[in-house]
Amino acid sequence: MTNFLPDSPALVANEAQRVSVAWQPPWLRRFSRARLPFRDLSYRFKIPFSVSVVILVTALIVSAVLIVHSYQYLRADLIANAESLGKTLSRALTPALLRDEMWQAYETIITPFDAPGDLESDRKTVVVLDAHQQVYVSSHPRLFRALTPLAEVSDSHGELARIVAQSASGAPFVVEGVLPNRIVVAVPVLSDDGIRLGTLLLTYAESLFLPRFWETVQQVLLSTLIVLAVLIPLGWYAGNRMVIPLLGLTRAMRRVGSEPPSRVGADLYLGGDEIGQLGRQFQAMLHELENKQALERQMIMSDRLASIGRLTAGIAHEINNPLGGMLNAINTCRHHGSADPVTARTISLLERGLLQIKETVSALLVEARLESHALTREDLEDVHTLVAHEAAKKQLAVRWYNWVGETVALPSTLVRQVLINLLLNAINAASAGGLVTCDVRVAEGTLRMQVSNDGRHFAPEQLDRLFEPFASDSGTGLGLWVVYQIVQQLRGEIRVSNGPPVTHFDLSFPL
């Protein structure tokens, strides 16, 4: 049964890719598989390798061009020298051809040969033809016999004789491709009145200039190797320098999630090029991620503390009801009963325990008492006076900055309680001879307070439970809990900046 249900785009794409690979020829599939390792290489190797390849290819192309140019130059130089020699010999051969002095013509054409061995070699050949295309004299008499038509020497020489006979120009010309591996320079021999007496043929083997050519090739290759030995390390160094910013960005991306965003983007390259722009965008993304994480932590902490607050408030109310009854019963028993000394001591012990429970429960029930008077500068100075004695016990220096001048529309009792709790915590955390700083000011419709100390800092695991009740290792553990509850009731904000070297508590209360 045919299935008419349409395939998903992913299945169609996979099927198309499988079919396209199946229809590829084997050599293309092998090439595709061979490309994968290079594609997966780091740009730390790709860019320097690519630069080195470009330098190598450029050097090879330049070397090839120089070698070809040298070959063409040596060949053209050989032809130019042959034409110059041919013109000189043709002027010297004119009297001999006019007087039909064959021996003088022979002596004239063998003069250019440098050594007797050159006469026995066929790399250079000089042949003088008369007006009828017959050999008059030659540097190789055994091969080119006198008065023998040039066409009878060989088929190639016959084609050469035809070309010479068809040439009506009085200027030298070059014949190539007729004699195998030979270059022929033909120079007409003319009388003073312009009559063509014959033709001088100078034949050179193409291998004649090869020694000079190979010497030039060796020089070019040696120069190329020297240039490559200098440029490839420089190209590798330049390629590595180019890829350093990209590698830094890659390392920063790998660290996202395992390290704080503020440390991830500390060493990013922020230049004006594309990688620098990418680094700036990545840094902006890290900043947004850091803000998002801080907001998420704040929301999670707020939700957790709100849940804990509701739970503790409910438990405190439930405890207060029987607690009040028990305290009333003890009070009645004390005033209306006649207890013996043991019973009196037992009742006193029970009363102290129940009162301690009441104080702890009362600390969990933080409620904004808005009926207290507005905050004044004197209220804050009273806090300074209250904590000065505790600071003196540990020989601490307290830097007090009170910039509040006018009355602030906030309940003084609660603000003073928050400030006292934070200052006492800072004094407790500071080491002997340390420093505690308090800064209070009004700015932009907000009361801002900062309390800091240079002593003991919070461990990372403590920060997540900092404002929970009983989370502290010292005291009752309710001080920061009370601070947080008051800040929430006054719709303020509290932020903790954990050291080293200094731990800050920053609070803001809208007026």
Helices and strands as residue ranges (DSSP letters): H 9-22, H 26-40, H 43-99, H 102-110, H 116-120, E 124-130, E 135-138, G 150-152, H 155-166, E 173-176, E 182-190, E 196-205, G 206-209, H 210-255, H 261-264, H 274-336, H 341-364, E 374-375, H 377-393, E 397-402, E 408-411, H 412-429, E 435-443, E 446-453, H 460-463, H 479-489, E 493-497, E 503-510
